[in-house]
Amino acid sequence: MTRIPSSTQTVQFSEFGGVDVLELVEIEMPHPGPGEVLVEVLVAGINHIEAYIRQGLFADDIPTSANQTQGSDFAGIVIEVGEGVTRFTRNAEVLGHARLSSHAYHVVVSADNLVAKPKQLSWEVAGSLFLAGLAAHDLVEAAHISPGETIVVSAAAGGVGSIEIQLAKLRGATVIGTCGERNFDYLRQLGVKPVVYGDGLADRIELLAPNGVAAYLDNFGQNGADIAAQLEVDPARYASSDERKRIEVTAIDPDEHERARNTLVLARLAELAATRQISVLISGYYPFGLVHEAFDDLETRHARGKIVLGMKPAHSYGVVKARTYADAAE
């Protein structure tokens, strides 16, 4: 039996601020209590909401401590199970969600937070699926999209938007995605009609939607509500970026009922990704020690899809950015 180390490392911050307040610190190895498991993390996703929490923007909504850990998404291998856990055994491959603690080499979570990783699902996608996937799922569900309708998704190439457009297409919708021109080809590959940001956006959307727009999912903020109003979208079917943040904040600190539902949604998303009904682009892969650089990349807001932290990279040449190579070829 492999011996469990006495210590591990995690990301912490002790004050609100930019990426410079993040520290990689040595801590005592945690161990699972009843109903819990210890997971060796292989990949952890990073999300904008985590940067907002670290910046202090949700201090009234998410309680934090003096040495605050962070991270929601992860995938890895179970290395210890607590009393009463029967669904998972040692060496089980899993993905799951944690309360502000997954940016670490090891994490303890309730077994109810875990989903068995499908064999076809890559570690990178598995470790980045939870928060963006849950927000996309809930926003698409709330829009009550029907086959044949046309909807608009703003920031459609981002982590949440890129999943929303695919879930909407699975419901039979025609999807228009707003983005920068550099992301046109990416959206077209997903079967989405791209339209560039900027003045006259509503007019450009109307040219692509002669029968009108039924719903507008806004991940960009700024003047999204005004654009939706110009397109005569029913206000009940306009989802603001603030609504997305609310979903994410609730998912980070859920009650028991919400936690169980979130795991069911994650299982569904994992199956969709494993069977290639949705595609999650990993555009940035950063070794764990480069967590500052990973968040710097995220916070420039130019990333397609998801950015992840890899705890055990299979290579030694540092950061891999899929979009860097793609952009160079354009």
One Martini backbone bead per residue (centre of mass of N, CA, C, O) as a GRO file, in nm:
protein
  330
    1MET     BB    1   0.096   0.036   0.023
    2THR     BB    2   0.069   0.362  -0.013
    3ARG     BB    3   0.206   0.623   0.137
    4ILE     BB    4   0.096   0.889   0.316
    5PRO     BB    5   0.173   1.187   0.350
    6SER     BB    6   0.221   1.442   0.602
    7SER     BB    7   0.216   1.644   0.357
    8THR     BB    8   0.116   1.947   0.177
    9GLN     BB    9  -0.025   2.161  -0.083
   10THR     BB   10  -0.149   2.506  -0.098
   11VAL     BB   11  -0.360   2.768  -0.166
   12GLN     BB   12  -0.324   3.106  -0.036
   13PHE     BB   13  -0.484   3.383   0.150
   14SER     BB   14  -0.459   3.687   0.382
   15GLU     BB   15  -0.556   3.890   0.156
   16PHE     BB   16  -0.683   4.114  -0.038
   17GLY     BB   17  -0.627   4.082  -0.405
   18GLY     BB   18  -0.410   3.999  -0.613
   19VAL     BB   19  -0.203   3.750  -0.721
   20ASP     BB   20   0.023   3.827  -0.501
   21VAL     BB   21  -0.145   3.690  -0.247
   22LEU     BB   22  -0.058   3.424  -0.341
   23GLU     BB   23   0.015   3.102  -0.181
   24LEU     BB   24   0.243   2.834  -0.146
   25VAL     BB   25   0.169   2.591   0.104
   26GLU     BB   26   0.248   2.411   0.384
   27ILE     BB   27   0.064   2.123   0.507
   28GLU     BB   28  -0.117   1.920   0.669
   29MET     BB   29  -0.249   1.628   0.617
   30PRO     BB   30  -0.548   1.541   0.539
   31HIS     BB   31  -0.843   1.368   0.676
   32PRO     BB   32  -1.107   1.170   0.674
   33GLY     BB   33  -1.418   1.152   0.767
   34PRO     BB   34  -1.722   1.082   0.787
   35GLY     BB   35  -1.816   1.061   0.445
   36GLU     BB   36  -1.520   1.090   0.343
   37VAL     BB   37  -1.250   1.204   0.119
   38LEU     BB   38  -0.927   1.155  -0.024
   39VAL     BB   39  -0.777   1.357  -0.280
   40GLU     BB   40  -0.571   1.340  -0.551
   41VAL     BB   41  -0.482   1.600  -0.738
   42LEU     BB   42  -0.450   1.664  -1.096
   43VAL     BB   43  -0.695   1.872  -1.155
   44ALA     BB   44  -0.771   2.235  -1.169
   45GLY     BB   45  -0.989   2.474  -1.194
   46ILE     BB   46  -1.049   2.810  -1.307
   47ASN     BB   47  -1.220   3.118  -1.188
   48HIS     BB   48  -1.351   3.426  -1.168
   49ILE     BB   49  -1.486   3.404  -0.885
   50GLU     BB   50  -1.214   3.354  -0.738
   51ALA     BB   51  -1.098   3.631  -0.796
   52TYR     BB   52  -1.323   3.795  -0.660
   53ILE     BB   53  -1.286   3.682  -0.377
   54ARG     BB   54  -0.983   3.766  -0.350
   55GLN     BB   55  -1.072   4.082  -0.396
   56GLY     BB   56  -1.353   4.117  -0.209
   57LEU     BB   57  -1.644   4.116  -0.372
   58PHE     BB   58  -1.768   3.863  -0.160
   59ALA     BB   59  -1.752   3.915   0.159
   60ASP     BB   60  -2.077   3.899   0.224
   61ASP     BB   61  -2.117   3.589   0.096
   62ILE     BB   62  -1.813   3.473   0.160
   63PRO     BB   63  -1.659   3.320   0.390
   64THR     BB   64  -1.340   3.399   0.534
   65SER     BB   65  -1.006   3.354   0.616
   66ALA     BB   66  -0.678   3.417   0.699
   67ASN     BB   67  -0.620   3.121   0.547
   68GLN     BB   68  -0.726   3.108   0.233
   69THR     BB   69  -0.859   2.900   0.031
   70GLN     BB   70  -0.908   2.753  -0.308
   71GLY     BB   71  -1.148   2.615  -0.507
   72SER     BB   72  -1.380   2.384  -0.692
   73ASP     BB   73  -1.240   2.226  -0.911
   74PHE     BB   74  -1.189   1.860  -0.977
   75ALA     BB   75  -0.942   1.591  -1.032
   76GLY     BB   76  -0.886   1.238  -0.926
   77ILE     BB   77  -0.758   1.028  -0.655
   78VAL     BB   78  -0.839   0.801  -0.433
   79ILE     BB   79  -0.658   0.747  -0.100
   80GLU     BB   80  -0.905   0.794   0.114
   81VAL     BB   81  -1.150   0.662   0.344
   82GLY     BB   82  -1.420   0.697   0.529
   83GLU     BB   83  -1.655   0.636   0.728
   84GLY     BB   84  -1.924   0.490   0.528
   85VAL     BB   85  -1.780   0.455   0.258
   86THR     BB   86  -1.899   0.287  -0.062
   87ARG     BB   87  -1.877   0.428  -0.354
   88PHE     BB   88  -1.566   0.456  -0.278
   89THR     BB   89  -1.232   0.373  -0.354
   90ARG     BB   90  -0.931   0.310  -0.371
   91ASN     BB   91  -0.830   0.450  -0.690
   92ALA     BB   92  -1.048   0.621  -0.769
   93GLU     BB   93  -1.190   0.800  -1.037
   94VAL     BB   94  -1.251   1.158  -1.009
   95LEU     BB   95  -1.500   1.414  -0.976
   96GLY     BB   96  -1.558   1.760  -0.841
   97HIS     BB   97  -1.650   1.949  -0.539
   98ALA     BB   98  -1.544   2.245  -0.355
   99ARG     BB   99  -1.477   2.453  -0.071
  100LEU     BB  100  -1.226   2.638  -0.115
  101SER     BB  101  -0.978   2.372  -0.194
  102SER     BB  102  -0.865   2.260  -0.493
  103HIS     BB  103  -0.589   2.426  -0.476
  104ALA     BB  104  -0.433   2.124  -0.456
  105TYR     BB  105  -0.292   1.812  -0.396
  106HIS     BB  106  -0.517   1.795  -0.164
  107VAL     BB  107  -0.861   1.675  -0.082
  108VAL     BB  108  -1.144   1.714   0.130
  109VAL     BB  109  -1.457   1.539   0.082
  110SER     BB  110  -1.752   1.457   0.020
  111ALA     BB  111  -1.882   1.187  -0.141
  112ASP     BB  112  -2.129   1.368  -0.256
  113ASN     BB  113  -1.912   1.541  -0.450
  114LEU     BB  114  -1.887   1.283  -0.634
  115VAL     BB  115  -1.767   1.147  -0.953
  116ALA     BB  116  -1.725   0.924  -1.178
  117LYS     BB  117  -1.485   0.884  -1.414
  118PRO     BB  118  -1.487   0.868  -1.727
  119LYS     BB  119  -1.270   0.720  -1.940
  120GLN     BB  120  -1.315   0.933  -2.188
  121LEU     BB  121  -1.230   1.149  -1.985
  122SER     BB  122  -1.039   1.394  -1.938
  123TRP     BB  123  -0.871   1.541  -1.688
  124GLU     BB  124  -0.898   1.839  -1.776
  125VAL     BB  125  -1.205   1.842  -1.801
  126ALA     BB  126  -1.288   1.720  -1.531
  127GLY     BB  127  -1.132   1.961  -1.360
  128SER     BB  128  -1.333   2.204  -1.520
  129LEU     BB  129  -1.663   2.147  -1.507
  130PHE     BB  130  -1.837   2.253  -1.275
  131LEU     BB  131  -1.893   2.568  -1.259
  132ALA     BB  132  -1.941   2.631  -1.559
  133GLY     BB  133  -2.144   2.402  -1.610
  134LEU     BB  134  -2.358   2.482  -1.402
  135ALA     BB  135  -2.418   2.766  -1.504
  136ALA     BB  136  -2.499   2.684  -1.788
  137HIS     BB  137  -2.725   2.491  -1.717
  138ASP     BB  138  -2.908   2.688  -1.549
  139LEU     BB  139  -2.944   2.908  -1.769
  140VAL     BB  140  -3.070   2.728  -1.986
  141GLU     BB  141  -3.306   2.625  -1.819
  142ALA     BB  142  -3.430   2.917  -1.752
  143ALA     BB  143  -3.488   2.984  -2.071
  144HIS     BB  144  -3.671   2.778  -2.214
  145ILE     BB  145  -3.573   2.615  -2.464
  146SER     BB  146  -3.670   2.569  -2.802
  147PRO     BB  147  -3.713   2.436  -3.085
  148GLY     BB  148  -3.609   2.687  -3.333
  149GLU     BB  149  -3.480   2.886  -3.169
  150THR     BB  150  -3.327   3.203  -3.105
  151ILE     BB  151  -3.010   3.272  -2.955
  152VAL     BB  152  -2.803   3.459  -2.723
  153VAL     BB  153  -2.442   3.462  -2.658
  154SER     BB  154  -2.220   3.602  -2.453
  155ALA     BB  155  -1.911   3.523  -2.441
  156ALA     BB  156  -1.900   3.236  -2.615
  157ALA     BB  157  -1.576   3.148  -2.567
  158GLY     BB  158  -1.601   3.091  -2.288
  159GLY     BB  159  -1.649   2.882  -2.033
  160VAL     BB  160  -1.962   2.921  -2.019
  161GLY     BB  161  -2.050   2.993  -2.311
  162SER     BB  162  -1.943   2.728  -2.454
  163ILE     BB  163  -2.160   2.553  -2.305
  164GLU     BB  164  -2.425   2.695  -2.364
  165ILE     BB  165  -2.429   2.663  -2.675
  166GLN     BB  166  -2.443   2.348  -2.663
  167LEU     BB  167  -2.698   2.312  -2.490
  168ALA     BB  168  -2.882   2.470  -2.682
  169LYS     BB  169  -2.839   2.284  -2.930
  170LEU     BB  170  -2.955   2.028  -2.790
  171ARG     BB  171  -3.249   2.188  -2.795
  172GLY     BB  172  -3.261   2.320  -3.105
  173ALA     BB  173  -3.103   2.575  -3.135
  174THR     BB  174  -3.017   2.884  -3.252
  175VAL     BB  175  -2.683   3.027  -3.238
  176ILE     BB  176  -2.559   3.335  -3.113
  177GLY     BB  177  -2.222   3.468  -3.089
  178THR     BB  178  -2.037   3.675  -2.895
  179CYS     BB  179  -1.721   3.826  -3.011
  180GLY     BB  180  -1.422   3.812  -3.122
  181GLU     BB  181  -1.272   3.755  -3.422
  182ARG     BB  182  -1.068   3.529  -3.314
  183ASN     BB  183  -1.345   3.334  -3.247
  184PHE     BB  184  -1.502   3.250  -3.502
  185ASP     BB  185  -1.397   2.964  -3.573
  186TYR     BB  186  -1.466   2.830  -3.308
  187LEU     BB  187  -1.776   2.872  -3.325
  188ARG     BB  188  -1.821   2.734  -3.598
  189GLN     BB  189  -1.729   2.450  -3.496
  190LEU     BB  190  -2.002   2.462  -3.298
  191GLY     BB  191  -2.249   2.589  -3.472
  192VAL     BB  192  -2.202   2.906  -3.462
  193LYS     BB  193  -2.299   3.243  -3.486
  194PRO     BB  194  -2.092   3.501  -3.531
  195VAL     BB  195  -2.045   3.818  -3.344
  196VAL     BB  196  -1.935   4.127  -3.305
  197TYR     BB  197  -1.855   4.357  -3.112
  198GLY     BB  198  -2.016   4.664  -3.061
  199ASP     BB  199  -2.132   4.884  -3.246
  200GLY     BB  200  -2.433   4.752  -3.374
  201LEU     BB  201  -2.507   4.470  -3.257
  202ALA     BB  202  -2.814   4.446  -3.291
  203ASP     BB  203  -2.810   4.465  -3.600
  204ARG     BB  204  -2.636   4.210  -3.651
  205ILE     BB  205  -2.829   4.013  -3.517
  206GLU     BB  206  -3.085   4.067  -3.691
  207LEU     BB  207  -2.958   3.953  -3.956
  208LEU     BB  208  -2.937   3.652  -3.813
  209ALA     BB  209  -3.258   3.713  -3.693
  210PRO     BB  210  -3.546   3.741  -3.863
  211ASN     BB  211  -3.736   3.593  -3.619
  212GLY     BB  212  -3.580   3.649  -3.376
  213VAL     BB  213  -3.524   3.666  -3.016
  214ALA     BB  214  -3.576   3.463  -2.729
  215ALA     BB  215  -3.276   3.472  -2.595
  216TYR     BB  216  -3.036   3.604  -2.335
  217LEU     BB  217  -2.696   3.527  -2.259
  218ASP     BB  218  -2.497   3.709  -2.018
  219ASN     BB  219  -2.127   3.727  -1.982
  220PHE     BB  220  -2.033   4.046  -2.019
  221GLY     BB  221  -2.221   4.279  -1.970
  222GLN     BB  222  -2.285   4.600  -1.947
  223ASN     BB  223  -2.514   4.628  -2.233
  224GLY     BB  224  -2.703   4.370  -2.243
  225ALA     BB  225  -2.989   4.474  -2.167
  226ASP     BB  226  -3.013   4.672  -2.405
  227ILE     BB  227  -2.985   4.467  -2.632
  228ALA     BB  228  -3.226   4.293  -2.552
  229ALA     BB  229  -3.435   4.520  -2.582
  230GLN     BB  230  -3.384   4.577  -2.885
  231LEU     BB  231  -3.468   4.259  -2.944
  232GLU     BB  232  -3.725   4.190  -2.771
  233VAL     BB  233  -3.669   4.046  -2.511
  234ASP     BB  234  -3.781   3.875  -2.267
  235PRO     BB  235  -3.696   3.945  -1.948
  236ALA     BB  236  -3.730   3.637  -1.850
  237ARG     BB  237  -3.496   3.566  -2.099
  238TYR     BB  238  -3.283   3.730  -1.935
  239ALA     BB  239  -2.936   3.678  -1.854
  240SER     BB  240  -2.723   3.794  -1.638
  241SER     BB  241  -2.409   3.817  -1.503
  242ASP     BB  242  -2.522   3.828  -1.211
  243GLU     BB  243  -2.667   3.556  -1.221
  244ARG     BB  244  -2.418   3.390  -1.262
  245LYS     BB  245  -2.277   3.470  -0.996
  246ARG     BB  246  -2.498   3.362  -0.810
  247ILE     BB  247  -2.467   3.067  -0.887
  248GLU     BB  248  -2.166   3.042  -0.805
  249VAL     BB  249  -2.190   3.125  -0.509
  250THR     BB  250  -2.391   2.903  -0.429
  251ALA     BB  251  -2.202   2.663  -0.520
  252ILE     BB  252  -1.971   2.720  -0.312
  253ASP     BB  253  -2.218   2.761  -0.069
  254PRO     BB  254  -2.407   2.514  -0.006
  255ASP     BB  255  -2.658   2.332   0.065
  256GLU     BB  256  -2.756   2.013   0.085
  257HIS     BB  257  -2.946   2.017  -0.158
  258GLU     BB  258  -2.760   2.165  -0.362
  259ARG     BB  259  -2.524   1.968  -0.351
  260ALA     BB  260  -2.674   1.724  -0.470
  261ARG     BB  261  -2.761   1.858  -0.733
  262ASN     BB  262  -2.479   1.935  -0.839
  263THR     BB  263  -2.382   1.641  -0.872
  264LEU     BB  264  -2.592   1.561  -1.085
  265VAL     BB  265  -2.504   1.769  -1.294
  266LEU     BB  266  -2.211   1.672  -1.319
  267ALA     BB  267  -2.279   1.390  -1.424
  268ARG     BB  268  -2.416   1.488  -1.682
  269LEU     BB  269  -2.175   1.649  -1.799
  270ALA     BB  270  -1.975   1.413  -1.808
  271GLU     BB  271  -2.139   1.249  -2.014
  272LEU     BB  272  -2.146   1.459  -2.242
  273ALA     BB  273  -1.834   1.479  -2.268
  274ALA     BB  274  -1.768   1.172  -2.308
  275THR     BB  275  -1.983   1.166  -2.571
  276ARG     BB  276  -1.947   1.443  -2.737
  277GLN     BB  277  -2.191   1.658  -2.691
  278ILE     BB  278  -1.961   1.810  -2.552
  279SER     BB  279  -1.706   2.073  -2.566
  280VAL     BB  280  -1.392   2.128  -2.388
  281LEU     BB  281  -1.171   2.382  -2.390
  282ILE     BB  282  -0.819   2.374  -2.333
  283SER     BB  283  -0.620   2.674  -2.340
  284GLY     BB  284  -0.484   2.629  -2.042
  285TYR     BB  285  -0.174   2.485  -1.900
  286TYR     BB  286  -0.076   2.479  -1.553
  287PRO     BB  287   0.137   2.448  -1.335
  288PHE     BB  288   0.087   2.483  -1.004
  289GLY     BB  289   0.334   2.691  -0.957
  290LEU     BB  290   0.162   2.886  -1.183
  291VAL     BB  291  -0.090   3.038  -1.055
  292HIS     BB  292  -0.040   3.335  -1.122
  293GLU     BB  293  -0.035   3.303  -1.433
  294ALA     BB  294  -0.315   3.180  -1.463
  295PHE     BB  295  -0.472   3.432  -1.352
  296ASP     BB  296  -0.361   3.636  -1.543
  297ASP     BB  297  -0.484   3.505  -1.792
  298LEU     BB  298  -0.781   3.509  -1.707
  299GLU     BB  299  -0.794   3.835  -1.640
  300THR     BB  300  -0.773   3.925  -1.950
  301ARG     BB  301  -1.019   3.786  -2.119
  302HIS     BB  302  -0.891   3.578  -2.375
  303ALA     BB  303  -0.998   3.309  -2.317
  304ARG     BB  304  -1.069   2.998  -2.413
  305GLY     BB  305  -1.254   2.842  -2.226
  306LYS     BB  306  -1.022   2.672  -2.027
  307ILE     BB  307  -0.831   2.686  -1.722
  308VAL     BB  308  -0.555   2.495  -1.579
  309LEU     BB  309  -0.429   2.291  -1.318
  310GLY     BB  310  -0.129   2.092  -1.295
  311MET     BB  311   0.014   1.864  -1.068
  312LYS     BB  312   0.124   1.632  -1.303
  313PRO     BB  313   0.305   1.682  -1.541
  314ALA     BB  314   0.420   1.515  -1.847
  315HIS     BB  315   0.603   1.771  -1.857
  316SER     BB  316   0.886   2.039  -1.871
  317TYR     BB  317   0.768   2.314  -2.049
  318GLY     BB  318   0.518   2.416  -1.906
  319VAL     BB  319   0.321   2.608  -2.070
  320VAL     BB  320  -0.004   2.550  -2.226
  321LYS     BB  321  -0.136   2.712  -2.530
  322ALA     BB  322  -0.357   2.656  -2.768
  323ARG     BB  323  -0.412   2.951  -2.876
  324THR     BB  324  -0.127   3.027  -2.960
  325TYR     BB  325  -0.113   2.838  -3.207
  326ALA     BB  326  -0.374   2.928  -3.346
  327ASP     BB  327  -0.301   3.231  -3.379
  328ALA     BB  328  -0.039   3.189  -3.547
  329ALA     BB  329  -0.215   3.060  -3.796
  330GLU     BB  330  -0.401   3.323  -3.871
   0.00000   0.00000   0.00000
